[in-house]
Amino acid sequence: MLSKRELARYERQLILPEWGKEGQRKLKKSKVLVAGAGGLGSTVLTYLAIAGVGKIRIIDSDKVELSNLNRQVLYSDSDIGKKKAVCAGERLESLNPYIQIEAIDEVITENNVFELVADYLIVDALDNLPTRHLLNSVAVKRNLPLFHGAVHGLEGRATTIIPGKTPCLRCLYKGVIPGKIPVVGITPGIIGCIQAAELVKYILGVGELLTNRLTIFDGLSLRFSEVRLKKDPKCEECKSCH
Amino acid sequence: MGVNVRISSLLRKFTDGQELVEVPSNSPLECLHSVIEQFPKIKKWLYDNQGELRPQVWFFVNKERIYADDLNKPLNDGDELLILLAAGGG
């Protein structure tokens, strides 16, 4: 049920024919886990919260650092040293008091990942491959969609993983570029928006998802390109899904 | 007419900014070696010190992802080979 205040808040999206009150109710009933509240996470969380996703679980064990502030738009100088998940939660609650936010200040491990994910839709906004693989493993085993994004400098990529229908993250990733990752705020901004858009479309059941496709954003030439993805026949994670 | 190797923006600084490098038609791995011959500085981003292909190197032929079993299969004149490095930042 949407209150009068909610109907007024979401008016501009409710008038979209593919959205409407029914779409808004779907968003309100949905549960989304955002793993990582950094550059990608800041953007994804912001747009999911203001769109009206009813329940958002944020997981991040880091504290806000000064060097985060060039790209992690949920935080400000006064947050430095504070728990990122908690700060993000407070900021999102102020952006939209009509949704529920759960902030979890924990490291994702193989021992807690199943409990943390539960049956939430998964946003992969992480910055390390081992944890991305843990989330992927839960997604495959529980048949949950995973909305993936990754950035490096002025280049970013995104794809939507639907277990059984698309390659899984382990099909695609065997390693990543090592070392300290350069990031400019605009790149996770753009890729995070793509992840949020995919999630909203998935929940509403509209449009065409970024499945079996990888979108590549090249900020240097300001071009988007796209390539087709396919399962790795040797993937140990999703071989039973082939 | 050979194979056009498309270099992703992350690697283009090693090809003097060139996005497309034309090489003789051959397998994806041989095409990669031809690019390295022309631009030796790119090698350390693609191969480790033991001479093994780095796991973060992704290959796409005519915009479709290929995996290890396809790396030695011949490409045709006019094919496009895209080389991407897996990004990991969030």
Chai-1 contact restraints between the chains, C-beta under 6 A:
chainA,res_idxA,chainB,res_idxB,connection_type,confidence,min_distance_angstrom,max_distance_angstrom,comment,restraint_id
A,G36,B,G90,contact,1.0,0.0,6.0,A-B,restraint_1
A,G38,B,G90,contact,1.0,0.0,6.0,A-B,restraint_2
A,L40,B,G90,contact,1.0,0.0,6.0,A-B,restraint_3
A,A125,B,G90,contact,1.0,0.0,6.0,A-B,restraint_4
A,L126,B,G90,contact,1.0,0.0,6.0,A-B,restraint_5
A,D127,B,G89,contact,1.0,0.0,6.0,A-B,restraint_6
A,D127,B,G90,contact,1.0,0.0,6.0,A-B,restraint_7
A,L129,B,G88,contact,1.0,0.0,6.0,A-B,restraint_8
A,A150,B,A87,contact,1.0,0.0,6.0,A-B,restraint_9
A,A150,B,G88,contact,1.0,0.0,6.0,A-B,restraint_10
A,V151,B,A87,contact,1.0,0.0,6.0,A-B,restraint_11
A,V151,B,G89,contact,1.0,0.0,6.0,A-B,restraint_12
A,H152,B,A87,contact,1.0,0.0,6.0,A-B,restraint_13
A,H152,B,G89,contact,1.0,0.0,6.0,A-B,restraint_14
A,E155,B,S9,contact,1.0,0.0,6.0,A-B,restraint_15
A,E155,B,L10,contact,1.0,0.0,6.0,A-B,restraint_16
A,Y173,B,A86,contact,1.0,0.0,6.0,A-B,restraint_17
A,K174,B,P55,contact,1.0,0.0,6.0,A-B,restraint_18
A,G175,B,P55,contact,1.0,0.0,6.0,A-B,restraint_19
A,G175,B,Q56,contact,1.0,0.0,6.0,A-B,restraint_20
A,V176,B,Q56,contact,1.0,0.0,6.0,A-B,restraint_21
A,V176,B,A86,contact,1.0,0.0,6.0,A-B,restraint_22
A,V176,B,G88,contact,1.0,0.0,6.0,A-B,restraint_23
A,I177,B,Q56,contact,1.0,0.0,6.0,A-B,restraint_24
A,I177,B,L85,contact,1.0,0.0,6.0,A-B,restraint_25
A,I181,B,G89,contact,1.0,0.0,6.0,A-B,restraint_26
A,V183,B,G89,contact,1.0,0.0,6.0,A-B,restraint_27
A,D218,B,S9,contact,1.0,0.0,6.0,A-B,restraint_28
A,L220,B,S9,contact,1.0,0.0,6.0,A-B,restraint_29
A,V227,B,F60,contact,1.0,0.0,6.0,A-B,restraint_30
A,V227,B,K63,contact,1.0,0.0,6.0,A-B,restraint_31
A,R228,B,K63,contact,1.0,0.0,6.0,A-B,restraint_32
A,R228,B,E64,contact,1.0,0.0,6.0,A-B,restraint_33
A,L229,B,R65,contact,1.0,0.0,6.0,A-B,restraint_34
A,K230,B,R65,contact,1.0,0.0,6.0,A-B,restraint_35
A,D232,B,Y67,contact,1.0,0.0,6.0,A-B,restraint_36
